[in-house]
Amino acid sequence: MPSERDVLAPYGEHLRRAQKMELVSNLAAGVSHHFNNLLMGILTASRLAARSLDEGHPALPYLAEIAAASDRGADLTRRLAALGRPATEHARPMRVGDVLDSARDVLRALLGENVRLEVAIEAPDALLLADPDQLQQALVNLSLNAAEAMADGGVIALSARTVHLPKDSGALLPGMAAGPYVELVVRDTGRGMDTQTRARVFEPFFTTKGGGTGLGLYIVYGIVRALQGRIDVDSDLGHGTTVRILLPVHHPVEPTGAAEPRKPRILVVEDERLIRVTLRHTLALHGFEVHIAADATEARELFDALGDVDLVLSDMVLPGKNGSELARELSALRPGLRVLFMSAYSRELLLQQGRITPSQRTLEKPFSEETLMMAVSELLGVEPKPRS
Protein backbone atom coordinates (compact mmCIF):
# COMPACT_ATOMS: atom_id res chain seq x y z
CA MET A 1 0.00 0.00 0.00
CA PRO A 2 1.59 3.35 -1.02
CA SER A 3 2.33 5.91 1.65
CA GLU A 4 0.55 9.25 1.69
CA ARG A 5 3.80 10.92 0.64
CA ASP A 6 3.84 8.75 -2.49
CA VAL A 7 0.23 9.67 -3.21
CA LEU A 8 0.71 13.41 -2.73
CA ALA A 9 4.11 13.80 -4.37
CA PRO A 10 2.82 14.37 -7.92
CA TYR A 11 0.30 17.04 -6.95
CA GLY A 12 2.38 20.22 -7.09
CA GLU A 13 1.31 23.63 -8.44
CA HIS A 14 -2.39 22.74 -8.19
CA LEU A 15 -3.61 25.61 -6.03
CA ARG A 16 -1.98 28.27 -8.18
CA ARG A 17 -3.55 26.80 -11.30
CA ALA A 18 -6.93 26.38 -9.62
CA GLN A 19 -6.98 30.01 -8.47
CA LYS A 20 -6.42 31.27 -12.01
CA MET A 21 -9.17 29.04 -13.37
CA GLU A 22 -11.56 30.03 -10.60
CA LEU A 23 -11.50 33.61 -11.89
CA VAL A 24 -13.09 32.52 -15.15
CA SER A 25 -15.63 30.19 -13.54
CA ASN A 26 -16.62 32.60 -10.76
CA LEU A 27 -17.18 35.46 -13.20
CA ALA A 28 -19.42 33.24 -15.35
CA ALA A 29 -21.28 31.94 -12.29
CA GLY A 30 -21.84 35.43 -10.89
CA VAL A 31 -23.39 36.73 -14.10
CA SER A 32 -25.61 33.67 -14.54
CA HIS A 33 -26.79 33.81 -10.91
CA HIS A 34 -28.70 37.06 -11.36
CA PHE A 35 -30.21 36.00 -14.69
CA ASN A 36 -31.29 32.63 -13.33
CA ASN A 37 -33.20 34.25 -10.47
CA LEU A 38 -35.10 36.45 -12.93
CA LEU A 39 -35.74 33.57 -15.31
CA MET A 40 -36.99 31.35 -12.50
CA GLY A 41 -39.72 33.84 -11.62
CA ILE A 42 -40.68 34.50 -15.25
CA LEU A 43 -40.80 30.81 -16.15
CA THR A 44 -42.90 29.72 -13.17
CA ALA A 45 -45.28 32.70 -13.36
CA SER A 46 -45.95 32.16 -17.07
CA ARG A 47 -46.76 28.48 -16.51
CA LEU A 48 -49.06 29.20 -13.60
CA ALA A 49 -50.83 31.89 -15.64
CA ALA A 50 -51.30 29.49 -18.55
CA ARG A 51 -52.76 26.86 -16.24
CA SER A 52 -55.42 29.29 -15.01
CA LEU A 53 -56.74 30.06 -18.51
CA ASP A 54 -59.32 28.08 -20.43
CA GLU A 55 -58.21 26.02 -23.39
CA GLY A 56 -58.18 28.15 -26.53
CA HIS A 57 -57.64 31.45 -24.69
CA PRO A 58 -55.87 33.90 -27.06
CA ALA A 59 -53.16 34.65 -24.47
CA LEU A 60 -51.98 31.03 -24.23
CA PRO A 61 -49.65 31.11 -27.28
CA TYR A 62 -47.93 34.22 -25.93
CA LEU A 63 -47.47 32.66 -22.50
CA ALA A 64 -46.03 29.57 -24.17
CA GLU A 65 -43.54 31.79 -26.04
CA ILE A 66 -42.55 33.47 -22.77
CA ALA A 67 -41.94 30.09 -21.14
CA ALA A 68 -39.99 28.83 -24.17
CA ALA A 69 -37.83 31.96 -24.26
CA SER A 70 -37.15 31.57 -20.53
CA ASP A 71 -36.10 27.95 -21.11
CA ARG A 72 -33.70 29.03 -23.86
CA GLY A 73 -32.29 31.78 -21.66
CA ALA A 74 -31.83 29.31 -18.81
CA ASP A 75 -29.95 26.95 -21.12
CA LEU A 76 -27.61 29.75 -22.20
CA THR A 77 -26.85 30.85 -18.65
CA ARG A 78 -26.38 27.22 -17.62
CA ARG A 79 -23.75 26.79 -20.31
CA LEU A 80 -22.06 29.98 -19.20
CA ALA A 81 -22.03 28.93 -15.54
CA ALA A 82 -20.79 25.46 -16.49
CA LEU A 83 -17.61 26.79 -18.10
CA GLY A 84 -15.12 24.56 -16.34
CA ARG A 85 -17.89 23.13 -14.11
CA PRO A 86 -19.84 20.59 -16.15
CA ALA A 87 -23.27 19.62 -14.85
CA THR A 88 -23.58 16.30 -13.03
CA GLU A 89 -27.32 15.65 -13.17
CA HIS A 90 -26.69 12.41 -15.11
CA ALA A 91 -24.29 11.05 -12.50
CA ARG A 92 -24.93 7.49 -11.36
CA PRO A 93 -22.98 4.87 -9.40
CA MET A 94 -20.53 3.05 -11.65
CA ARG A 95 -17.68 0.55 -11.19
CA VAL A 96 -14.13 1.70 -11.79
CA GLY A 97 -13.57 -1.39 -13.91
CA ASP A 98 -16.44 -0.37 -16.20
CA VAL A 99 -15.00 3.15 -16.55
CA LEU A 100 -11.64 1.89 -17.79
CA ASP A 101 -13.17 -0.85 -19.92
CA SER A 102 -15.32 1.66 -21.81
CA ALA A 103 -12.38 4.04 -22.28
CA ARG A 104 -10.20 1.14 -23.51
CA ASP A 105 -12.82 0.11 -26.10
CA VAL A 106 -13.00 3.65 -27.50
CA LEU A 107 -9.24 4.17 -27.52
CA ARG A 108 -8.52 0.91 -29.34
CA ALA A 109 -10.46 2.33 -32.28
CA LEU A 110 -8.79 5.76 -32.14
CA LEU A 111 -5.14 5.15 -31.31
CA GLY A 112 -2.67 4.44 -34.07
CA GLU A 113 -0.90 1.12 -34.54
CA ASN A 114 2.35 2.56 -33.20
CA VAL A 115 0.80 3.35 -29.79
CA ARG A 116 0.43 0.47 -27.31
CA LEU A 117 -2.35 0.78 -24.71
CA GLU A 118 -1.89 -0.85 -21.31
CA VAL A 119 -4.62 -1.02 -18.66
CA ALA A 120 -4.15 -2.06 -15.01
CA ILE A 121 -7.02 -2.03 -12.52
CA GLU A 122 -6.32 -2.75 -8.86
CA ALA A 123 -9.81 -1.87 -7.58
CA PRO A 124 -12.33 -2.84 -10.32
CA ASP A 125 -15.33 -2.96 -7.97
CA ALA A 126 -14.83 0.46 -6.32
CA LEU A 127 -17.79 2.72 -7.06
CA LEU A 128 -17.72 6.27 -8.44
CA LEU A 129 -20.69 8.64 -8.66
CA ALA A 130 -20.23 10.16 -12.10
CA ASP A 131 -21.70 10.72 -15.53
CA PRO A 132 -20.26 7.76 -17.50
CA ASP A 133 -20.04 9.74 -20.73
CA GLN A 134 -18.22 12.65 -19.08
CA LEU A 135 -15.71 10.45 -17.30
CA GLN A 136 -15.05 8.43 -20.44
CA GLN A 137 -14.59 11.72 -22.33
CA ALA A 138 -12.02 12.86 -19.76
CA LEU A 139 -9.94 9.67 -20.02
CA VAL A 140 -10.15 9.58 -23.81
CA ASN A 141 -9.16 13.25 -24.14
CA LEU A 142 -6.14 12.74 -21.89
CA SER A 143 -5.09 9.63 -23.79
CA LEU A 144 -5.45 11.24 -27.23
CA ASN A 145 -3.39 14.21 -26.07
CA ALA A 146 -0.78 11.74 -24.87
CA ALA A 147 -0.79 10.00 -28.26
CA GLU A 148 -0.17 13.30 -30.04
CA ALA A 149 2.99 13.69 -27.95
CA MET A 150 4.32 10.37 -29.32
CA ALA A 151 4.76 10.94 -33.04
CA ASP A 152 7.13 7.97 -33.27
CA GLY A 153 4.96 5.71 -31.13
CA GLY A 154 5.10 4.67 -27.52
CA VAL A 155 3.01 3.44 -24.61
CA ILE A 156 -0.08 4.88 -22.91
CA ALA A 157 -0.82 3.25 -19.55
CA LEU A 158 -4.18 3.64 -17.80
CA SER A 159 -4.42 2.47 -14.21
CA ALA A 160 -6.74 2.68 -11.21
CA ARG A 161 -6.29 2.01 -7.50
CA THR A 162 -7.83 3.18 -4.23
CA VAL A 163 -6.09 5.46 -1.73
CA HIS A 164 -7.19 6.93 1.61
CA LEU A 165 -6.87 10.65 2.35
CA PRO A 166 -7.09 11.65 6.04
CA LYS A 167 -8.59 14.92 7.29
CA ASP A 168 -5.19 16.63 7.48
CA SER A 169 -4.20 15.60 3.98
CA GLY A 170 -2.78 18.36 1.80
CA ALA A 171 -4.46 16.73 -1.20
CA LEU A 172 -7.94 17.79 -0.04
CA LEU A 173 -9.20 20.80 -1.95
CA PRO A 174 -12.40 22.72 -1.05
CA GLY A 175 -15.37 20.45 -1.66
CA MET A 176 -13.34 17.27 -1.05
CA ALA A 177 -13.96 15.21 2.08
CA ALA A 178 -11.55 12.89 3.86
CA GLY A 179 -11.92 9.21 3.06
CA PRO A 180 -11.30 6.67 0.29
CA TYR A 181 -10.56 7.89 -3.24
CA VAL A 182 -10.00 6.25 -6.59
CA GLU A 183 -6.76 7.34 -8.24
CA LEU A 184 -6.96 7.20 -12.04
CA VAL A 185 -3.64 7.58 -13.85
CA VAL A 186 -2.89 8.26 -17.51
CA ARG A 187 0.85 7.86 -18.20
CA ASP A 188 2.66 8.18 -21.53
CA THR A 189 6.18 7.80 -22.85
CA GLY A 190 5.97 10.92 -25.02
CA ARG A 191 8.17 13.99 -25.28
CA GLY A 192 6.89 15.52 -22.01
CA MET A 193 6.44 19.20 -21.19
CA ASP A 194 8.61 22.00 -19.94
CA THR A 195 7.81 23.76 -16.66
CA GLN A 196 5.98 26.68 -18.29
CA THR A 197 3.71 24.46 -20.41
CA ARG A 198 2.98 22.09 -17.52
CA ALA A 199 1.88 25.01 -15.31
CA ARG A 200 -0.65 26.22 -17.90
CA VAL A 201 -1.89 22.98 -19.44
CA PHE A 202 -5.39 23.12 -17.87
CA GLU A 203 -5.95 26.85 -18.38
CA PRO A 204 -8.83 27.85 -20.67
CA PHE A 205 -7.82 28.78 -24.24
CA PHE A 206 -4.18 27.74 -23.72
CA THR A 207 -2.95 25.41 -26.45
CA THR A 208 0.32 24.27 -28.00
CA LYS A 209 -1.51 23.11 -31.14
CA GLY A 210 -1.77 25.40 -34.15
CA GLY A 211 -5.48 24.78 -34.69
CA GLY A 212 -6.57 23.89 -31.18
CA THR A 213 -9.16 25.72 -29.11
CA GLY A 214 -7.43 25.24 -25.77
CA LEU A 215 -10.62 23.99 -24.14
CA GLY A 216 -10.16 20.19 -24.23
CA LEU A 217 -8.05 19.82 -21.09
CA TYR A 218 -9.86 22.69 -19.40
CA ILE A 219 -13.10 20.70 -19.78
CA VAL A 220 -11.37 17.64 -18.31
CA TYR A 221 -10.37 19.76 -15.32
CA GLY A 222 -13.97 20.95 -14.95
CA ILE A 223 -15.34 17.40 -15.08
CA VAL A 224 -13.00 16.28 -12.30
CA ARG A 225 -13.72 19.28 -10.06
CA ALA A 226 -17.48 18.87 -10.61
CA LEU A 227 -17.10 15.39 -9.14
CA GLN A 228 -15.36 16.82 -6.03
CA GLY A 229 -12.01 15.51 -7.19
CA ARG A 230 -8.66 16.89 -8.29
CA ILE A 231 -6.33 16.46 -11.25
CA ASP A 232 -2.58 17.05 -11.48
CA VAL A 233 0.20 16.71 -14.02
CA ASP A 234 3.77 15.50 -13.56
CA SER A 235 5.97 15.94 -16.63
CA ASP A 236 9.48 16.79 -17.78
CA LEU A 237 10.89 17.20 -21.27
CA GLY A 238 12.06 13.87 -22.59
CA HIS A 239 10.51 11.86 -19.76
CA GLY A 240 6.83 11.60 -20.68
CA THR A 241 3.77 12.84 -18.83
CA THR A 242 1.70 11.44 -15.97
CA VAL A 243 -1.80 12.76 -15.22
CA ARG A 244 -3.35 11.73 -11.90
CA ILE A 245 -7.01 12.09 -11.02
CA LEU A 246 -8.50 11.63 -7.53
CA LEU A 247 -12.25 10.95 -7.31
CA PRO A 248 -14.17 10.09 -4.12
CA VAL A 249 -15.35 6.51 -3.68
CA HIS A 250 -19.15 6.42 -3.69
CA HIS A 251 -21.02 4.78 -0.80
CA PRO A 252 -24.72 4.15 -1.63
CA VAL A 253 -27.19 5.70 0.82
CA GLU A 254 -29.97 3.55 2.22
CA PRO A 255 -33.47 4.76 1.23
CA THR A 256 -35.50 6.76 3.73
CA GLY A 257 -38.33 5.27 5.76
CA ALA A 258 -42.00 5.03 4.93
CA ALA A 259 -44.06 8.05 3.94
CA GLU A 260 -45.65 10.10 6.66
CA PRO A 261 -49.43 9.53 6.88
CA ARG A 262 -50.39 13.18 7.18
CA LYS A 263 -50.16 15.98 4.62
CA PRO A 264 -46.49 17.05 4.39
CA ARG A 265 -45.69 20.60 5.52
CA ILE A 266 -43.10 22.62 3.58
CA LEU A 267 -41.46 25.88 4.61
CA VAL A 268 -40.23 27.88 1.59
CA VAL A 269 -37.58 30.52 2.30
CA GLU A 270 -36.87 32.83 -0.65
CA ASP A 271 -36.19 36.58 -0.78
CA GLU A 272 -37.35 37.03 -4.41
CA ARG A 273 -41.08 37.67 -4.08
CA LEU A 274 -42.08 36.32 -7.51
CA ILE A 275 -40.23 33.03 -6.93
CA ARG A 276 -41.59 32.76 -3.38
CA VAL A 277 -45.20 33.18 -4.49
CA THR A 278 -45.00 30.89 -7.51
CA LEU A 279 -43.33 28.14 -5.50
CA ARG A 280 -46.11 28.34 -2.92
CA HIS A 281 -48.78 27.95 -5.61
CA THR A 282 -46.90 25.16 -7.40
CA LEU A 283 -46.37 23.07 -4.26
CA ALA A 284 -49.94 23.68 -3.08
CA LEU A 285 -51.26 22.39 -6.42
CA HIS A 286 -49.50 19.11 -5.65
CA GLY A 287 -51.22 18.72 -2.31
CA PHE A 288 -48.61 20.06 0.13
CA GLU A 289 -49.20 22.43 3.02
CA VAL A 290 -46.95 25.38 2.19
CA HIS A 291 -45.70 28.31 4.28
CA ILE A 292 -43.41 31.03 2.92
CA ALA A 293 -40.78 33.32 4.44
CA ALA A 294 -38.70 36.10 2.90
CA ASP A 295 -35.60 35.73 5.08
CA ALA A 296 -34.02 33.65 7.82
CA THR A 297 -35.56 35.66 10.66
CA GLU A 298 -39.08 35.20 9.33
CA ALA A 299 -38.35 31.53 8.63
CA ARG A 300 -37.23 30.94 12.23
CA GLU A 301 -40.39 32.59 13.58
CA LEU A 302 -42.59 30.46 11.31
CA PHE A 303 -40.66 27.32 12.18
CA ASP A 304 -41.23 27.91 15.91
CA ALA A 305 -44.91 28.73 15.39
CA LEU A 306 -45.65 25.74 13.17
CA GLY A 307 -43.94 23.30 15.51
CA ASP A 308 -43.65 20.50 12.94
CA VAL A 309 -42.10 21.16 9.51
CA ASP A 310 -41.31 18.23 7.22
CA LEU A 311 -39.13 20.00 4.66
CA VAL A 312 -37.36 23.34 4.41
CA LEU A 313 -36.93 24.54 0.81
CA SER A 314 -34.48 27.43 1.10
CA ASP A 315 -32.61 29.69 -1.24
CA MET A 316 -28.87 29.69 -0.57
CA VAL A 317 -28.42 33.48 -0.66
CA LEU A 318 -30.71 35.31 1.79
CA PRO A 319 -30.63 38.72 3.47
CA GLY A 320 -28.61 38.46 6.68
CA LYS A 321 -28.20 34.81 7.58
CA ASN A 322 -27.67 32.58 4.51
CA GLY A 323 -29.44 29.31 3.70
CA SER A 324 -26.67 27.10 5.09
CA GLU A 325 -26.65 28.93 8.42
CA LEU A 326 -30.43 28.78 8.62
CA ALA A 327 -30.43 25.04 7.90
CA ARG A 328 -27.86 24.37 10.61
CA GLU A 329 -29.89 26.40 13.12
CA LEU A 330 -33.19 24.67 12.30
CA SER A 331 -31.58 21.22 12.16
CA ALA A 332 -30.18 21.77 15.65
CA LEU A 333 -33.74 22.41 16.85
CA ARG A 334 -35.08 19.38 15.01
CA PRO A 335 -32.46 16.69 14.24
CA GLY A 336 -33.20 14.86 11.01
CA LEU A 337 -34.98 17.83 9.43
CA ARG A 338 -35.01 17.48 5.65
CA VAL A 339 -33.58 20.44 3.77
CA LEU A 340 -33.55 21.17 0.05
CA PHE A 341 -31.47 24.11 -1.13
CA MET A 342 -32.08 26.10 -4.30
CA SER A 343 -29.63 28.49 -5.88
CA ALA A 344 -28.90 30.30 -9.10
CA TYR A 345 -25.30 29.19 -8.56
CA SER A 346 -24.28 25.71 -9.71
CA ARG A 347 -24.00 22.85 -7.24
CA GLU A 348 -20.35 22.46 -8.17
CA LEU A 349 -19.57 26.06 -7.19
CA LEU A 350 -21.45 25.70 -3.89
CA LEU A 351 -19.44 22.56 -3.11
CA GLN A 352 -16.13 24.14 -4.04
CA GLN A 353 -16.86 27.15 -1.83
CA GLY A 354 -17.85 24.89 1.06
CA ARG A 355 -21.42 26.22 1.28
CA ILE A 356 -22.90 22.73 1.13
CA THR A 357 -21.70 19.20 1.77
CA PRO A 358 -21.82 16.44 -0.88
CA SER A 359 -24.77 14.80 0.93
CA GLN A 360 -26.99 17.92 0.81
CA ARG A 361 -29.54 18.22 -1.99
CA THR A 362 -29.72 21.26 -4.27
CA LEU A 363 -31.82 22.57 -7.14
CA GLU A 364 -30.18 24.88 -9.67
CA LYS A 365 -32.39 27.78 -10.77
CA PRO A 366 -34.30 27.94 -12.96
CA PHE A 367 -35.67 24.43 -12.45
CA SER A 368 -38.80 22.86 -13.86
CA GLU A 369 -41.90 21.84 -11.93
CA GLU A 370 -41.06 18.20 -12.65
CA THR A 371 -37.53 18.57 -11.22
CA LEU A 372 -38.89 20.30 -8.12
CA MET A 373 -41.53 17.66 -7.47
CA MET A 374 -39.12 14.79 -8.03
CA ALA A 375 -36.69 16.18 -5.45
CA VAL A 376 -39.40 17.07 -2.91
CA SER A 377 -41.13 13.70 -3.24
CA GLU A 378 -37.85 11.81 -2.88
CA LEU A 379 -36.81 13.72 0.24
CA LEU A 380 -40.22 13.31 1.85
CA GLY A 381 -40.47 9.65 0.86
CA VAL A 382 -43.83 10.11 -0.87
CA GLU A 383 -45.11 9.32 -4.33
CA PRO A 384 -45.42 12.36 -6.62
CA LYS A 385 -49.07 13.41 -6.76
CA PRO A 386 -50.91 14.82 -9.79
CA ARG A 387 -51.68 18.53 -9.69
CA SER A 388 -54.93 19.20 -7.87
FENURCOR-V132574 format. One line per field, one symbol per residue. phi: phi as a letter, one per 20 degrees, with the letter a starting at -180 (. if undefined). burial: 1 if it has 24 or more other ideal C-beta (glycine too) atoms within 12 Angstrom, else 0. A space follows every 10 residues. Layout:
BEGIN
phi->???
burial->???
END
This chain:
BEGIN
phi->.ffffffegf eemfffffff ffgfffffff ffgfffffff ffffffffff feeffnffeg ffffffffff ffffffffff fefncgfcfe fbfbffgfgf fffffffged fffededdcc cecfefecdb egffffgfff gfffffffec fenrcdddbb bdcddffeff eeegnddfqf cedecdccdf fmcefffgfd feffmebdeg deemdgfffg gfffffeldb cbccbbgncm ccddcdcffe dgefffffff feffdddecb efgffgffff fffffeneec ccbebfffff ffgfffnbde bddcffdcfm feffffffff fffcgngecc ecbeefffff ffemfcdgee eccefedeff fffffffffe mcfgdffe
burial->0000001101 1011001101 1101110111 0110111111 1111111101 0000000000 0010011001 1011001101 1111111110 1001111111 0111011000 1000101110 1010011111 1101111111 1111111111 0001111111 1111100010 1111111001 1111111111 1110001101 1111010000 0000011111 1111111111 1111100001 1111111111 0000000000 0001111111 1101110111 1111011101 1111110111 0110010011 1111111100 1111111111 0000001111 1111111111 1110110101 1111111110 1110111011 01010000
END
